[in-house]
Amino acid sequence: MPGSGQGPRQPITQHKPTSGWAIFGGFVFVLGVLGMLAGPILMMLKPEAEQSTSQLIKWIVAGGVGVMIGLPLMFKR
């Protein structure tokens, strides 16, 4: 009926389930962020004699690589 007061119907969109790669990418991304944050914190908690800049750089680089790999995978369908 033209005068029934209902507007045009919106098409129902179906969402695809999240792919395994996207889940894996999210996991790698989170690990990368945690590595970038937890690494320096753990280094600060060590005694000063055991702290080294090279170890700190390794934590940050490893976390950055995890973020760079995980981020594009998170949006993979």
N, CA, C and O of each residue as an XYZ file, in Angstrom:
308
protein
N       0.842     -1.180      0.000
C       0.000      0.000      0.000
C       0.884      1.238      0.000
O       1.820      1.339      0.792
N       0.591      2.162     -0.871
C       1.424      3.353     -0.934
C       1.275      4.256      0.288
O       2.240      4.937      0.635
N       0.170      4.301      0.934
C      -0.035      5.192      2.062
C       0.125      4.528      3.411
O      -0.402      5.039      4.398
N       0.833      3.408      3.499
C       0.914      2.684      4.766
C       1.904      3.312      5.747
O       1.934      2.921      6.914
N       2.718      4.282      5.299
C       3.614      4.964      6.221
C       4.981      4.309      6.363
O       5.836      4.808      7.095
N       5.188      3.218      5.683
C       6.491      2.577      5.766
C       7.383      3.116      4.654
O       6.956      3.242      3.507
N       8.613      3.427      5.005
C       9.562      3.925      4.020
C      10.144      2.775      3.213
O       9.771      1.618      3.404
N      11.039      3.097      2.329
C      11.664      2.029      1.543
C      12.461      1.100      2.452
O      13.093      1.545      3.410
N      12.424     -0.168      2.149
C      13.117     -1.151      2.981
C      14.613     -1.121      2.701
O      15.048     -1.017      1.554
N      15.374     -1.212      3.755
C      16.825     -1.272      3.634
C      17.235     -2.709      3.359
O      16.701     -3.632      3.974
N      18.168     -2.911      2.453
C      18.622     -4.291      2.226
C      19.374     -4.812      3.448
O      20.112     -4.079      4.105
N      19.172     -6.063      3.727
C      19.840     -6.683      4.868
C      21.241     -7.090      4.426
O      21.410     -7.844      3.467
N      22.236     -6.583      5.136
C      23.619     -6.939      4.800
C      24.064     -8.060      5.719
O      23.824     -8.033      6.926
N      24.703     -9.020      5.136
C      25.225    -10.127      5.926
C      26.721     -9.931      6.097
O      27.443     -9.667      5.135
N      27.168    -10.061      7.318
C      28.582     -9.908      7.618
C      29.271    -11.253      7.500
O      28.770    -12.277      7.965
N      30.444    -11.222      6.861
C      31.225    -12.447      6.760
C      31.854    -12.732      8.116
O      32.204    -11.800      8.841
N      32.002    -13.984      8.464
C      32.709    -14.285      9.710
C      34.172    -13.875      9.586
O      34.731    -13.854      8.489
N      34.774    -13.555     10.698
C      36.165    -13.138     10.712
C      37.049    -14.296     10.278
O      36.894    -15.420     10.756
N      37.980    -14.014      9.365
C      38.846    -15.073      8.854
C      39.914    -15.439      9.897
O      40.173    -14.694     10.842
N      40.500    -16.578      9.694
C      41.574    -17.028     10.583
C      42.781    -16.116     10.525
O      43.450    -15.893     11.534
N      43.064    -15.577      9.319
C      44.193    -14.649      9.189
C      43.960    -13.373      9.979
O      44.892    -12.832     10.573
N      42.727    -12.888      9.991
C      42.419    -11.668     10.731
C      42.578    -11.892     12.232
O      43.066    -11.015     12.945
N      42.171    -13.049     12.705
C      42.334    -13.366     14.129
C      43.811    -13.476     14.466
O      44.264    -12.941     15.479
N      44.566    -14.172     13.614
C      46.011    -14.307     13.818
C      46.693    -12.932     13.786
O      47.573    -12.653     14.600
N      46.281    -12.076     12.838
C      46.850    -10.737     12.740
C      46.576     -9.905     13.988
O      47.450     -9.175     14.455
N      45.377    -10.014     14.521
C      45.056     -9.302     15.758
C      45.896     -9.774     16.919
O      46.331     -8.980     17.754
N      46.123    -11.088     16.967
C      46.960    -11.656     18.027
C      48.400    -11.162     17.909
O      49.012    -10.788     18.910
N      48.945    -11.160     16.689
C      50.318    -10.693     16.469
C      50.426     -9.201     16.771
O      51.422     -8.751     17.336
N      49.407     -8.437     16.395
C      49.405     -7.003     16.671
C      49.441     -6.718     18.171
O      50.214     -5.883     18.641
N      48.596     -7.422     18.906
C      48.551     -7.227     20.367
C      49.877     -7.627     20.999
O      50.371     -6.937     21.891
N      50.455     -8.733     20.548
C      51.763     -9.130     21.075
C      52.833     -8.086     20.758
O      53.707     -7.820     21.583
N      52.764     -7.500     19.570
C      53.724     -6.465     19.206
C      53.604     -5.238     20.095
O      54.609     -4.697     20.556
N      52.386     -4.805     20.331
C      52.176     -3.632     21.203
C      52.636     -3.944     22.623
O      53.279     -3.116     23.267
N      52.305     -5.143     23.110
C      52.747     -5.512     24.459
C      54.265     -5.581     24.536
O      54.854     -5.183     25.541
N      54.906     -6.085     23.478
C      56.362     -6.129     23.465
C      56.978     -4.745     23.498
O      57.983     -4.516     24.170
N      56.369     -3.825     22.768
C      56.890     -2.456     22.753
C      56.681     -1.750     24.084
O      57.457     -0.868     24.450
N      55.640     -2.132     24.806
C      55.372     -1.495     26.096
C      56.032     -2.231     27.260
O      56.629     -1.612     28.141
N      55.915     -3.565     27.251
C      56.414     -4.336     28.387
C      57.933     -4.428     28.392
O      58.545     -4.485     29.458
N      58.550     -4.444     27.210
C      60.014     -4.553     27.139
C      60.718     -3.446     27.906
O      61.523     -3.734     28.791
N      60.434     -2.180     27.590
C      61.077     -1.099     28.342
C      60.737     -1.108     29.841
O      61.578     -0.766     30.672
N      59.513     -1.496     30.177
C      59.138     -1.544     31.596
C      59.944     -2.626     32.310
O      60.446     -2.407     33.412
N      60.065     -3.790     31.680
C      60.863     -4.860     32.286
C      62.327     -4.467     32.395
O      62.999     -4.836     33.358
N      62.821     -3.728     31.422
C      64.216     -3.272     31.478
C      64.428     -2.305     32.648
O      65.471     -2.337     33.302
N      63.441     -1.452     32.908
C      63.583     -0.497     34.014
C      63.554     -1.193     35.365
O      64.122     -0.686     36.332
N      62.900     -2.350     35.448
C      62.809     -3.066     36.711
C      64.077     -3.862     37.030
O      64.267     -4.298     38.166
N      64.938     -4.049     36.037
C      66.182     -4.781     36.263
C      67.172     -3.902     37.008
O      67.085     -2.675     36.956
N      68.118     -4.533     37.706
C      69.178     -3.723     38.315
C      69.967     -2.991     37.222
O      70.033     -3.446     36.080
N      70.547     -1.880     37.582
C      71.215     -1.038     36.586
C      72.351     -1.761     35.867
O      72.622     -1.476     34.701
N      73.009     -2.683     36.540
C      74.121     -3.406     35.925
C      73.640     -4.323     34.792
O      74.408     -4.630     33.880
N      72.380     -4.761     34.844
C      71.867     -5.684     33.834
C      71.129     -4.973     32.698
O      70.699     -5.627     31.748
N      70.976     -3.663     32.777
C      70.279     -2.923     31.738
C      71.228     -2.655     30.576
O      72.392     -2.313     30.789
N      70.742     -2.809     29.364
C      71.567     -2.468     28.206
C      70.684     -1.871     27.119
O      69.526     -2.253     26.948
N      71.256     -0.938     26.402
C      70.518     -0.273     25.340
C      70.204     -1.240     24.210
O      69.139     -1.155     23.599
N      71.124     -2.160     23.925
C      70.892     -3.094     22.826
C      69.705     -4.012     23.116
O      68.938     -4.342     22.211
N      69.555     -4.419     24.357
C      68.399     -5.244     24.721
C      67.103     -4.458     24.582
O      66.096     -4.993     24.119
N      67.123     -3.217     24.974
C      65.951     -2.356     24.861
C      65.563     -2.171     23.395
O      64.384     -2.229     23.044
N      66.557     -1.952     22.551
C      66.295     -1.784     21.118
C      65.706     -3.065     20.538
O      64.808     -3.005     19.698
N      66.196     -4.217     20.971
C      65.667     -5.496     20.480
C      64.197     -5.658     20.841
O      63.411     -6.128     20.017
N      63.812     -5.279     22.052
C      62.403     -5.368     22.472
C      61.534     -4.470     21.594
O      60.471     -4.882     21.130
N      61.994     -3.247     21.375
C      61.200     -2.287     20.614
C      61.097     -2.703     19.144
O      60.031     -2.591     18.539
N      62.199     -3.181     18.576
C      62.174     -3.624     17.178
C      61.284     -4.847     17.022
O      60.501     -4.916     16.074
N      61.385     -5.808     17.924
C      60.546     -7.005     17.845
C      59.066     -6.629     17.956
O      58.231     -7.176     17.235
N      58.746     -5.710     18.846
C      57.361     -5.247     18.968
C      56.898     -4.522     17.721
O      55.767     -4.706     17.274
N      57.770     -3.696     17.156
C      57.429     -2.972     15.935
C      57.183     -3.904     14.762
O      56.274     -3.678     13.962
N      57.992     -4.952     14.659
C      57.791     -5.938     13.585
C      56.446     -6.642     13.775
O      55.719     -6.866     12.807
N      56.119     -6.987     15.016
C      54.822     -7.607     15.286
C      53.666     -6.707     14.900
O      52.672     -7.171     14.343
N      53.790     -5.429     15.192
C      52.738     -4.469     14.835
C      52.631     -4.351     13.318
O      51.528     -4.333     12.772
N      53.777     -4.269     12.635
C      53.767     -4.090     11.179
C      53.234     -5.319     10.453
O      52.632     -5.188      9.387
N      53.441     -6.501     11.005
C      52.914     -7.720     10.384
C      51.443     -7.908     10.750
O      50.631     -8.280      9.903
N      51.108     -7.654     12.000
C      49.748     -7.911     12.468
C      48.710     -6.942     11.950
O      47.570     -7.336     11.704
N      49.075     -5.691     11.780
C      48.093     -4.677     11.382
C      47.451     -4.973     10.026
O      46.224     -4.957      9.938
N      48.211     -5.240      8.974
C      47.527     -5.546      7.693
C      46.746     -6.871      7.745
O      45.711     -7.014      7.094
N      47.248     -7.826      8.518
C      46.544     -9.102      8.596
C      45.195     -8.979      9.303
O      44.272     -9.743      9.022
N      45.086     -8.023     10.216
C      43.834     -7.841     10.952
C      42.679     -7.515     10.015
O      41.531     -7.836     10.322
N      42.960     -6.888      8.885
C      41.906     -6.459      7.968
C      41.756     -7.390      6.771
O      41.049     -7.072      5.816
N      42.421     -8.537      6.825
C      42.321     -9.517      5.748
C      41.009    -10.267      5.873
O      40.616    -10.649      6.975
N      40.339    -10.480      4.778
C      39.046    -11.185      4.798
C      39.182    -12.563      4.233
O      38.202    -13.304      4.168
